[in-house]
C-alpha cells in the first residue's frame, strides 16, 4: 500500500544529519507494515494531483500554526476535504491532527495552559499510551462528525477519529528520545518555559509506546477502523 506523506514543515537543519527529516521519521516508524511512501512537500506548494494518487495520506507536524496565514494551508484544507470525500484514509500527527479538525470546521487555538513536551501519558481508545509531545496549539473544539477517542487532563482532544475517513493524534509517535532532546536544545530556548523543559528532561528516558501507536496507525490505513 502506498502512503503519501504530506510534509508541512521541516526538522531543524542541525538535527537532520542524525535523524533525517519528518518523512524519514515516519518511514522508520511504520517500517514492517507493508507500506511504501511518496512525499509531497506541501509547505513548498508541492501537492498531489489527486487524493487517489495514494492509498492513504499522512500529514506531518510543523512549526506553523494552522490558524496562521501561509499559502499552503488553504489548499491543504481543500485536499483533506477531497480525500475524505473520496474515502481515502487520512492520518494526522500534531499539526496534521489540528489541520484536519480545522479543515472540517473545528477550532484550534494556542492553548492558554502552555506547552506539552517530552514523554506524555494519554488514554486512547481504552488503553494507556506514553508518547512524545511537542506542542502548545490544541484542538479546542472538534468538528461535527469527529469523535474524541483520547486525551488527558492537559489535552482533552488528543486523539480524534472520523469514522473510516480519518484518524489523528496530537502527540508525536515518530519523535525518538534523542530528537526530542535536540528540539529542546535548538527550538525551545526563548519559546518553552524552563520549568516545562526541566520536567521534560526528567522524563526523557522513559520508554514510549510509539510502536503500539504505529501499529494503530497502520491498522487504520489498512482496515479503515
Backbone as JSON, one array per atom type, in Angstrom:
{
  "sequence": "XXXXXXXXXXXXXXXXXXXXXXXXXXXXXXXXXXXXXXXXXXXXXXXXXXXXXXXXXXXXXXXXXXXXXXXXXXXXXXXXXXXXXXXXXXXXXXXXXXXXXXXXXXXXXXXXXXXXXXXXXXXXXXXXXXXXXXXXXXXXXXXXXXXXXXXXXXXXXXXXXXXXXXXXXXXXXXXXXXXXXXXXXXXXXXXXXXXXXXXXXXXXXXXXXXXXXXXXXXXXXXXXX",
  "N": [[0.85, -1.2, 0.0], [0.57, 2.17, -0.88], [1.56, 5.04, 0.83], [1.02, 8.42, 0.97], [2.99, 11.01, 2.06], [2.3, 14.07, 3.41], [4.11, 16.72, 3.73], [4.45, 19.2, 6.05], [6.26, 20.83, 7.21], [9.69, 21.2, 8.36], [12.3, 19.39, 9.97], [14.65, 20.83, 12.31], [17.56, 22.08, 10.73], [20.02, 21.48, 11.9], [19.6, 19.07, 13.12], [19.02, 17.22, 11.22], [21.0, 15.63, 9.97], [21.59, 13.6, 11.79], [19.05, 12.55, 12.34], [17.38, 12.66, 10.15], [14.69, 14.01, 8.07], [11.19, 14.89, 8.63], [9.6, 13.05, 6.97], [11.4, 10.87, 6.82], [11.4, 10.0, 9.46], [8.78, 9.05, 9.77], [8.8, 7.01, 7.91], [10.59, 5.24, 9.14], [9.13, 4.78, 11.51], [6.84, 3.41, 10.61], [7.84, 1.19, 9.4], [7.89, -2.18, 8.26], [5.2, -2.65, 8.11], [4.22, -3.04, 5.61], [4.08, -0.9, 3.82], [4.81, 1.44, 1.17], [6.28, 4.62, 0.37], [5.58, 7.97, -0.67], [6.58, 11.33, -0.89], [5.24, 14.58, -0.54], [6.11, 17.86, -0.47], [4.22, 19.9, 0.88], [4.34, 22.3, 2.2], [6.04, 23.73, 0.58], [4.38, 24.04, -1.52], [4.04, 21.8, -3.12], [1.81, 19.76, -4.2], [-0.17, 16.73, -4.35], [-1.63, 15.49, -7.41], [-4.12, 14.37, -7.2], [-6.36, 13.08, -4.69], [-6.52, 10.37, -5.04], [-4.06, 9.45, -5.73], [-2.6, 8.02, -3.91], [-2.87, 5.3, -1.55], [-3.42, 6.07, 0.99], [-3.12, 8.93, 3.17], [-0.75, 10.81, 5.02], [-0.33, 13.34, 7.3], [2.12, 15.52, 8.36], [3.81, 16.9, 11.3], [4.49, 20.39, 12.13], [6.2, 23.54, 12.47], [4.52, 25.62, 12.17], [1.41, 27.36, 12.87], [-1.95, 26.26, 12.48], [-3.77, 28.22, 12.11], [-2.44, 30.33, 11.08], [-1.34, 32.61, 8.48], [-0.44, 31.18, 5.79], [0.59, 30.27, 2.5], [0.22, 27.55, 1.83], [-1.76, 26.48, 3.43], [-4.68, 26.88, 2.93], [-5.04, 25.33, 0.41], [-4.23, 22.83, 1.39], [-6.2, 22.26, 3.29], [-8.37, 22.06, 1.54], [-7.55, 19.79, 0.12], [-7.62, 17.84, 2.12], [-10.39, 17.71, 2.64], [-11.22, 16.81, 0.15], [-9.95, 14.3, -0.02], [-11.21, 12.93, 2.05], [-13.81, 12.96, 1.12], [-13.46, 11.32, -1.07], [-13.06, 8.96, 0.19], [-10.48, 8.13, 0.89], [-8.17, 7.11, 3.21], [-7.02, 9.24, 5.86], [-4.4, 10.27, 7.95], [-3.41, 12.2, 10.69], [-0.82, 13.96, 12.34], [0.02, 15.8, 15.14], [0.44, 18.95, 14.01], [-0.86, 17.97, 11.75], [-3.05, 16.65, 12.93], [-4.37, 18.87, 13.94], [-4.91, 20.41, 11.61], [-6.63, 18.82, 10.12], [-8.89, 18.84, 11.78], [-9.47, 21.6, 11.72], [-9.95, 22.01, 8.98], [-12.37, 20.82, 8.7], [-14.12, 22.28, 10.17], [-13.6, 22.54, 12.88], [-12.15, 23.96, 15.92], [-9.05, 25.44, 16.58], [-6.54, 26.46, 18.8], [-3.92, 28.48, 20.3], [-2.93, 27.11, 23.18], [-3.95, 28.19, 26.34], [-2.96, 27.04, 28.61], [-0.35, 26.39, 28.14], [2.65, 24.56, 27.24], [3.16, 21.16, 26.1], [5.68, 18.84, 26.46], [7.94, 16.29, 25.58], [7.96, 12.84, 26.91], [4.69, 11.82, 27.42], [1.66, 10.95, 29.01], [-1.25, 9.39, 27.78], [-4.72, 8.5, 27.51], [-6.04, 6.48, 25.23], [-8.51, 5.26, 23.22], [-9.26, 3.42, 25.18], [-6.89, 2.36, 26.2], [-3.64, 2.81, 27.73], [-1.2, 5.07, 26.58], [2.12, 6.1, 26.28], [3.61, 8.76, 24.85], [5.76, 10.84, 22.9], [5.54, 14.35, 23.13], [5.17, 17.6, 21.63], [4.08, 20.5, 21.68], [2.06, 23.49, 21.72], [-0.26, 24.53, 20.63], [-3.68, 23.42, 20.36], [-6.48, 21.29, 19.56], [-9.4, 22.73, 20.32], [-12.14, 22.65, 20.01], [-13.62, 19.97, 18.58], [-14.56, 19.15, 15.16], [-17.91, 18.76, 13.79], [-18.96, 15.44, 13.58], [-16.55, 14.32, 14.24], [-15.08, 12.13, 16.62], [-13.93, 12.19, 19.86], [-11.38, 10.22, 20.96], [-9.3, 10.01, 22.64], [-7.18, 11.45, 25.21], [-5.94, 13.62, 27.84], [-5.59, 15.2, 31.08], [-4.44, 17.62, 30.42], [-4.68, 17.93, 27.67], [-7.52, 17.72, 26.12], [-8.61, 16.77, 23.74], [-6.89, 14.83, 22.37], [-6.79, 12.75, 20.59], [-8.53, 11.95, 17.71], [-11.2, 10.54, 15.8], [-12.69, 9.99, 12.66], [-14.97, 8.38, 11.67], [-14.49, 6.02, 9.12], [-12.74, 7.56, 7.75], [-10.72, 9.35, 8.7], [-8.04, 9.56, 11.1], [-6.45, 10.88, 13.91], [-3.76, 12.19, 15.93], [-2.52, 14.16, 18.63], [0.01, 13.9, 19.65], [3.51, 12.91, 19.08], [4.4, 10.19, 17.75], [6.46, 9.54, 16.05], [8.71, 10.86, 16.89], [11.76, 10.3, 18.35], [13.69, 9.67, 21.36], [16.24, 11.05, 21.35], [15.83, 12.94, 19.38], [13.81, 14.56, 20.44], [15.3, 15.55, 22.6], [17.14, 17.03, 21.13], [15.44, 18.97, 19.97], [14.76, 20.35, 22.26], [17.1, 21.65, 22.74], [17.52, 23.19, 20.44], [15.14, 24.46, 19.48], [13.62, 25.15, 21.68], [14.7, 27.18, 23.48], [13.8, 30.34, 24.72], [11.26, 29.96, 23.85], [9.84, 27.77, 24.99], [8.9, 27.55, 28.35], [11.33, 27.39, 31.01], [10.75, 25.79, 33.37], [8.98, 23.88, 32.28], [10.64, 22.6, 30.46], [12.53, 21.54, 32.22], [11.04, 19.62, 33.61], [10.45, 17.96, 31.46], [13.01, 17.06, 30.74], [13.58, 15.44, 32.9], [11.95, 13.3, 32.36], [12.84, 12.21, 30.04], [14.09, 9.72, 29.51], [12.16, 7.84, 29.82], [10.45, 4.97, 28.6], [8.59, 4.81, 25.53], [5.39, 4.32, 23.87], [5.53, 4.17, 21.11], [5.7, 2.27, 19.04], [3.41, 0.77, 19.43], [1.5, 2.72, 18.81], [2.22, 3.11, 16.16], [1.4, 0.67, 15.07], [-1.32, 0.97, 15.46], [-1.91, 3.14, 13.76], [-1.19, 1.97, 11.31], [-3.12, -0.03, 11.18], [-5.4, 1.5, 10.91], [-5.0, 2.59, 8.36], [-5.07, 0.25, 6.79], [-7.34, -1.2, 7.49], [-9.33, 0.61, 7.86], [-10.45, 1.37, 10.33]],
  "CA": [[0.0, 0.0, 0.0], [1.35, 3.41, -0.94], [1.15, 6.13, 1.71], [1.54, 9.73, 0.61], [3.3, 11.87, 3.2], [2.13, 15.49, 3.14], [5.08, 17.33, 4.65], [4.02, 20.56, 6.33], [7.36, 21.54, 7.86], [10.97, 20.51, 8.31], [13.08, 19.31, 11.2], [15.76, 21.79, 12.3], [18.68, 21.64, 9.88], [21.1, 20.95, 12.72], [19.25, 17.73, 13.59], [18.66, 16.33, 10.1], [22.06, 14.66, 9.67], [21.47, 12.46, 12.7], [17.7, 12.0, 12.48], [16.58, 12.8, 8.94], [13.58, 14.95, 8.13], [9.98, 14.25, 9.12], [9.22, 11.84, 6.23], [12.29, 9.77, 7.22], [10.96, 9.51, 10.77], [7.57, 8.26, 9.57], [9.2, 5.78, 7.22], [11.11, 4.34, 10.19], [8.06, 4.42, 12.44], [5.87, 2.49, 10.0], [8.55, 0.09, 8.73], [7.42, -3.51, 8.6], [3.74, -2.75, 7.99], [3.83, -3.29, 4.23], [3.84, 0.34, 3.09], [5.85, 2.25, 0.55], [5.96, 6.02, 0.66], [5.93, 9.08, -1.55], [6.48, 12.56, -0.1], [4.93, 15.86, -1.18], [6.42, 18.97, 0.41], [3.12, 20.84, 0.66], [4.76, 23.62, 2.67], [6.62, 24.36, -0.61], [3.3, 24.04, -2.52], [4.07, 20.58, -3.93], [0.62, 18.99, -3.85], [-0.54, 15.65, -5.27], [-2.63, 15.85, -8.42], [-5.43, 13.83, -6.82], [-6.34, 12.23, -3.49], [-6.44, 8.97, -5.44], [-2.68, 9.12, -6.09], [-2.05, 7.12, -2.9], [-3.88, 4.54, -0.84], [-3.69, 6.78, 2.23], [-2.33, 10.15, 3.31], [-0.28, 11.1, 6.37], [0.03, 14.75, 7.39], [3.16, 15.63, 9.39], [3.87, 18.07, 12.17], [5.04, 21.61, 11.57], [6.37, 24.64, 13.42], [3.48, 26.61, 11.9], [0.07, 27.19, 13.42], [-2.93, 26.05, 11.4], [-4.55, 29.47, 12.0], [-1.58, 31.36, 10.51], [-1.55, 32.93, 7.06], [0.59, 30.61, 4.93], [-0.06, 29.92, 1.23], [-0.1, 26.13, 1.67], [-2.8, 26.0, 4.33], [-5.99, 26.69, 2.28], [-5.12, 24.15, -0.47], [-4.14, 21.6, 2.18], [-7.54, 22.02, 3.83], [-9.18, 21.57, 0.42], [-7.12, 18.42, -0.19], [-8.15, 16.98, 3.19], [-11.82, 17.51, 2.39], [-11.36, 15.99, -1.05], [-9.55, 12.93, 0.3], [-12.25, 12.31, 2.87], [-14.96, 12.75, 0.23], [-13.12, 10.17, -1.92], [-12.89, 7.8, 1.08], [-9.07, 7.73, 1.01], [-7.91, 7.37, 4.63], [-6.09, 10.3, 6.2], [-3.89, 10.26, 9.31], [-2.75, 13.46, 11.01], [0.05, 13.97, 13.52], [0.26, 17.13, 15.69], [-0.15, 19.91, 13.07], [-1.81, 17.22, 10.93], [-4.23, 16.48, 13.78], [-5.06, 20.16, 14.04], [-5.39, 20.91, 10.32], [-7.83, 18.05, 9.75], [-10.0, 19.39, 12.56], [-9.82, 22.94, 11.24], [-10.49, 21.9, 7.63], [-13.74, 20.31, 8.78], [-14.95, 23.19, 10.95], [-13.23, 22.57, 14.29], [-11.45, 25.14, 16.41], [-7.69, 25.21, 17.08], [-6.01, 27.67, 19.41], [-2.73, 28.4, 21.14], [-3.53, 26.73, 24.45], [-3.57, 29.08, 27.44], [-2.27, 26.27, 29.63], [1.07, 26.28, 27.82], [3.28, 23.56, 26.4], [3.43, 19.77, 26.45], [6.98, 18.49, 25.89], [8.53, 15.03, 26.03], [7.08, 11.7, 27.16], [3.42, 12.27, 28.0], [0.7, 9.85, 29.11], [-2.59, 9.59, 27.23], [-5.64, 7.38, 27.45], [-6.55, 6.5, 23.85], [-9.3, 4.08, 22.86], [-9.32, 2.47, 26.28], [-5.6, 1.88, 26.69], [-2.66, 3.85, 28.05], [-0.07, 5.28, 25.69], [3.09, 7.16, 26.58], [4.11, 9.21, 23.56], [6.42, 12.14, 22.95], [4.74, 15.53, 22.75], [5.86, 18.87, 21.39], [3.05, 21.4, 21.14], [1.26, 24.4, 22.53], [-1.58, 24.57, 20.0], [-4.54, 22.27, 20.6], [-7.88, 21.29, 19.12], [-10.24, 23.16, 21.43], [-13.48, 22.14, 19.7], [-13.59, 19.11, 17.39], [-15.64, 19.42, 14.21], [-19.04, 17.84, 13.76], [-18.61, 14.15, 12.97], [-15.35, 13.77, 14.88], [-15.25, 11.55, 17.94], [-12.72, 12.22, 20.68], [-11.09, 8.87, 21.45], [-8.14, 10.02, 23.51], [-6.76, 12.71, 25.78], [-5.51, 13.63, 29.23], [-6.08, 16.4, 31.76], [-3.87, 18.79, 29.77], [-5.12, 18.0, 26.27], [-8.77, 16.97, 26.15], [-8.91, 16.16, 22.43], [-5.57, 14.43, 21.88], [-6.95, 11.78, 19.5], [-9.85, 12.07, 17.08], [-11.47, 9.63, 14.69], [-13.76, 10.47, 11.79], [-15.46, 7.17, 11.02], [-13.43, 5.3, 8.42], [-12.1, 8.52, 6.85], [-9.51, 9.99, 9.25], [-7.62, 9.31, 12.47], [-5.38, 11.84, 14.18], [-3.28, 12.3, 17.31], [-1.76, 15.38, 18.91], [1.38, 13.54, 20.04], [4.49, 12.64, 18.03], [4.99, 8.85, 17.87], [7.64, 9.46, 15.19], [9.85, 11.53, 17.54], [12.51, 9.46, 19.28], [14.22, 10.35, 22.54], [17.33, 11.97, 21.05], [15.32, 14.06, 18.59], [13.17, 15.46, 21.4], [16.38, 16.24, 23.31], [17.67, 18.03, 20.21], [14.49, 20.08, 19.89], [14.86, 21.12, 23.5], [18.31, 22.47, 22.66], [17.54, 24.08, 19.28], [13.92, 25.23, 19.28], [12.95, 25.51, 22.93], [15.15, 28.39, 24.18], [13.01, 31.52, 24.43], [9.93, 29.58, 23.39], [9.23, 26.91, 26.01], [9.38, 27.95, 29.69], [12.33, 26.5, 31.58], [10.18, 24.74, 34.23], [8.44, 22.81, 31.43], [11.79, 21.86, 29.94], [13.15, 20.78, 33.31], [10.2, 18.43, 33.83], [10.62, 17.09, 30.3], [14.34, 16.43, 30.83], [13.5, 14.39, 33.92], [11.17, 12.17, 31.82], [13.33, 11.88, 28.7], [14.49, 8.33, 29.35], [11.02, 6.94, 29.96], [10.09, 4.3, 27.34], [7.33, 5.25, 24.93], [4.58, 3.33, 23.17], [5.47, 4.61, 19.72], [5.43, 1.15, 18.15], [1.99, 0.45, 19.56], [0.75, 3.7, 18.02], [2.49, 2.81, 14.75], [0.51, -0.43, 14.7], [-2.7, 1.52, 15.38], [-1.98, 3.91, 12.52], [-1.17, 1.02, 10.19], [-4.41, -0.71, 11.14], [-6.38, 2.43, 10.35], [-4.8, 2.65, 6.91], [-5.37, -1.0, 6.08], [-8.66, -1.73, 7.82], [-10.27, 1.74, 7.94], [-11.15, 1.43, 11.63]],
  "C": [[0.88, 1.24, 0.0], [0.72, 4.46, -0.04], [1.81, 7.41, 1.22], [1.75, 10.57, 1.85], [3.18, 13.32, 2.76], [2.96, 16.25, 4.17], [4.76, 18.8, 4.82], [5.08, 21.39, 7.05], [8.61, 20.69, 7.79], [11.59, 20.47, 9.7], [14.19, 20.36, 11.15], [16.96, 21.23, 11.53], [19.78, 20.99, 10.69], [20.84, 19.53, 13.2], [19.05, 16.73, 12.45], [19.73, 15.29, 9.78], [21.9, 13.41, 10.52], [20.12, 11.78, 12.61], [16.89, 11.98, 11.18], [15.5, 13.85, 9.11], [12.31, 14.18, 8.5], [9.54, 13.03, 8.29], [10.11, 10.64, 6.57], [11.83, 9.16, 8.54], [9.71, 8.65, 10.63], [7.86, 6.96, 8.83], [9.76, 4.78, 8.2], [9.99, 3.86, 11.11], [7.17, 3.32, 11.88], [6.54, 1.36, 9.22], [7.98, -1.24, 9.2], [5.92, -3.69, 8.49], [3.27, -2.85, 6.54], [3.56, -2.05, 3.4], [5.06, 0.75, 2.27], [5.36, 3.69, 0.55], [6.37, 6.94, -0.49], [5.67, 10.36, -0.76], [6.15, 13.74, -1.01], [5.2, 16.96, -0.15], [5.36, 20.05, 0.2], [3.45, 22.22, 1.2], [5.37, 24.42, 1.51], [5.66, 24.33, -1.79], [3.41, 22.89, -3.52], [2.93, 19.68, -3.48], [0.4, 17.84, -4.82], [-1.6, 16.13, -6.26], [-4.02, 15.45, -7.97], [-5.3, 13.08, -5.5], [-6.22, 10.75, -3.81], [-5.03, 8.54, -5.83], [-2.0, 8.21, -5.07], [-3.21, 6.38, -2.23], [-4.25, 5.15, 0.5], [-2.76, 7.97, 2.33], [-1.98, 10.38, 4.77], [0.23, 12.53, 6.41], [0.96, 14.94, 8.59], [2.91, 16.8, 10.34], [4.54, 19.24, 11.47], [5.26, 22.62, 12.69], [5.3, 25.7, 13.24], [2.22, 26.32, 12.7], [-0.94, 27.07, 12.29], [-3.76, 27.31, 11.16], [-3.71, 30.59, 11.4], [-1.8, 31.5, 9.01], [-0.36, 32.44, 6.24], [-0.08, 30.1, 3.65], [-0.5, 28.46, 1.15], [-1.31, 25.68, 2.47], [-4.17, 25.88, 3.66], [-6.03, 25.51, 1.31], [-4.96, 22.83, 0.28], [-5.49, 21.27, 2.79], [-8.47, 21.49, 2.73], [-8.83, 20.12, 0.08], [-7.66, 17.45, 0.85], [-9.62, 16.68, 2.94], [-12.05, 16.62, 1.18], [-11.01, 14.54, -0.79], [-10.63, 12.23, 1.1], [-13.5, 12.05, 2.03], [-14.73, 11.54, -0.67], [-12.89, 8.9, -1.12], [-11.47, 7.24, 1.05], [-8.65, 8.08, 2.44], [-6.81, 8.4, 4.86], [-5.7, 10.16, 7.67], [-3.16, 11.57, 9.54], [-2.0, 13.38, 12.32], [0.35, 15.42, 13.91], [-0.34, 18.22, 14.8], [-1.16, 19.2, 12.18], [-3.11, 16.97, 11.65], [-5.06, 17.76, 13.79], [-5.64, 20.61, 12.71], [-6.58, 20.11, 9.82], [-9.04, 18.61, 10.48], [-10.44, 20.75, 12.01], [-10.45, 22.89, 9.85], [-11.96, 21.5, 7.64], [-14.62, 21.13, 9.71], [-14.66, 23.21, 12.43], [-12.45, 23.83, 14.64], [-10.11, 24.75, 17.01], [-7.16, 26.52, 17.62], [-4.65, 27.4, 20.05], [-3.22, 28.24, 22.57], [-3.02, 27.61, 25.58], [-2.8, 28.36, 28.53], [-0.82, 26.0, 29.32], [1.44, 25.06, 27.01], [3.21, 22.16, 27.0], [4.7, 19.36, 25.72], [7.43, 17.16, 26.46], [7.52, 13.95, 26.31], [5.85, 12.11, 27.98], [2.43, 11.11, 27.95], [-0.67, 10.27, 28.59], [-3.41, 8.33, 27.43], [-6.32, 7.46, 26.08], [-7.24, 5.17, 23.58], [-9.22, 2.98, 23.93], [-8.01, 1.9, 26.76], [-4.66, 3.05, 26.92], [-1.54, 3.87, 27.02], [0.83, 6.34, 26.3], [3.77, 7.51, 25.28], [4.78, 10.57, 23.72], [5.49, 13.24, 22.44], [5.65, 16.71, 22.49], [4.83, 19.83, 20.79], [2.56, 22.36, 22.21], [-0.14, 24.51, 21.95], [-2.35, 23.29, 20.29], [-5.85, 22.42, 19.83], [-8.73, 21.6, 20.34], [-11.67, 22.65, 21.26], [-13.41, 21.27, 18.45], [-14.74, 19.44, 16.44], [-16.78, 18.42, 14.36], [-18.63, 16.57, 13.02], [-17.36, 13.53, 13.51], [-15.72, 13.22, 16.24], [-13.92, 11.61, 18.68], [-12.5, 10.84, 21.29], [-9.87, 8.84, 22.34], [-7.82, 11.4, 24.03], [-6.17, 12.51, 27.16], [-5.98, 14.94, 29.85], [-5.58, 17.68, 31.09], [-4.43, 19.01, 28.37], [-6.35, 17.12, 26.11], [-9.03, 16.21, 24.87], [-7.61, 15.75, 21.74], [-5.64, 13.35, 20.81], [-8.38, 11.87, 19.01], [-9.98, 11.03, 15.99], [-12.72, 10.11, 13.96], [-14.28, 9.27, 11.0], [-14.32, 6.41, 10.4], [-12.61, 6.23, 7.53], [-10.81, 9.11, 7.39], [-9.31, 9.6, 10.71], [-6.45, 10.23, 12.75], [-5.04, 11.87, 15.66], [-2.44, 13.57, 17.44], [-0.29, 15.08, 19.18], [2.24, 13.23, 18.81], [5.08, 11.23, 18.2], [6.26, 8.69, 17.05], [8.88, 10.08, 15.84], [10.49, 10.57, 18.54], [13.16, 10.33, 20.36], [15.27, 11.41, 22.19], [16.86, 13.15, 20.2], [14.61, 15.06, 19.5], [14.23, 16.24, 22.18], [16.99, 17.32, 22.43], [16.75, 19.22, 20.05], [14.57, 20.97, 21.13], [16.07, 22.04, 23.48], [18.2, 23.53, 21.56], [16.31, 24.96, 19.16], [13.31, 25.76, 20.57], [13.4, 26.83, 23.54], [14.37, 29.63, 23.74], [11.59, 31.24, 24.01], [9.18, 28.78, 24.45], [9.77, 27.31, 27.38], [10.32, 26.92, 30.29], [11.73, 25.46, 32.54], [9.58, 23.58, 33.43], [9.57, 21.96, 30.89], [12.44, 21.0, 31.02], [12.35, 19.51, 33.6], [10.36, 17.44, 32.68], [11.97, 16.37, 30.34], [14.3, 15.27, 31.83], [12.77, 13.15, 33.41], [11.76, 11.61, 30.53], [13.62, 10.4, 28.49], [13.35, 7.34, 29.59], [10.73, 6.27, 28.62], [8.75, 4.8, 26.83], [6.64, 4.09, 24.22], [4.44, 3.68, 21.69], [5.17, 3.46, 18.76], [3.98, 0.68, 18.25], [1.14, 1.43, 18.78], [1.01, 3.5, 16.54], [1.58, 1.7, 14.26], [-0.93, 0.05, 14.58], [-2.89, 2.32, 14.11], [-2.04, 2.98, 11.32], [-2.52, 0.32, 10.05], [-5.49, 0.22, 10.59], [-6.24, 2.51, 8.83], [-5.32, 1.4, 6.21], [-6.78, -1.51, 6.33], [-9.73, -0.67, 7.93], [-11.08, 1.75, 9.23], [-10.14, 1.65, 12.75]]
}
